[in-house]
């Protein structure tokens, strides 16, 4: 693993393979190792960059977060995440634009990256983003996310994750994977993964999903945007978000093997489908 020093954090990242640069952005898990199986099928055609987002895994914060980050309207962490992606892109590929794929919360980071740093983007792929800011049901969706966070901290992480699954209408395949993770089941332990899950509930569930996005501005980049929905997560809220974007931007949605966690559930199919879209 390599290190990149940034304002407020030291990012842990890994580069694998040869070919055009492809940066993979993790979601709620926050760590790049969730892609490790898919990388094995991508590395023959891409230089794949995986990383731990700041505050997760081995990417350590070097200074305290500002007080504003707990506020529902704070965009500090999302913007710093997007800045981190841009910094990685410029480090690994100083002379060429890069391809980016973000999943779940990571897809929201990808959106912010396109919005704030379009100059680094060659192609960008949004896999099931749970953002609600531009959805017709935004007010209700944001109230639901408030309930999820309250449940996680007033009852338990397990209860919060279960409510998240119900509200997002996730598939049984995804629910089983999410609710059986050690970071959820052993939420009273001092495991770093547990800290990461709490980090996600506290700083992302409300803040990232409600962040404003200039989707009208995305029309200028529509030839660079790809939308991915899992074949095993049909009907989930994140899929409805991509359906909204597809209609608004007049883009197709590509079916990709697996559910919301398809890169881990069906890594070969996920990777080969992504490869076919990008190359």
ZINORTA-V695701 format. One line per field, one symbol per residue. phi: phi as a letter, one per 20 degrees, with the letter a starting at -180 (. if undefined). burial: b if it has 9 or more other ideal C-beta (glycine too) atoms within 8 Angstrom, else e. Layout:
phi->???
burial->???
This chain:
phi->.dccecfnadedbcdcncpffceddfegfmdfffegffgfeefecceeddbefgndleeefdbfffgffefgefdgffffffffffffgfffcfdbfdeccddlgffffffffffecffeeecccddlfefcgdegegffffffffffffffeedafgfffffgfffflffgffffffeefgfefdfeeeggffffffgfffdcgefffeffceffffffdgfdecdccffdcfnfggffffffffffelcfdefcgnefdggdfcffffffffgffed
burial->eeebebebbbbbbbbebeebbbbbbbbbbbbbebbbbbbbbbbeebbbbbbbbbbbbebebeeebeeebeeeebebbbbbbbbbbbbbbbebbeeeebbbbbbbbbbbbbbbbbbbbeebbbbbbbbbbbbbbbbeebeebbebbbbbbebbbeeebbbbbbbbbebbebbebbbebbbebebbbbbeeebebbbbbbbbbbbbbbbbbbbebebeebeebbebbbbbbbbbbbebbbbbbbbbbbeebebebbebbbbbbbbbbebebbbbbbbebbe
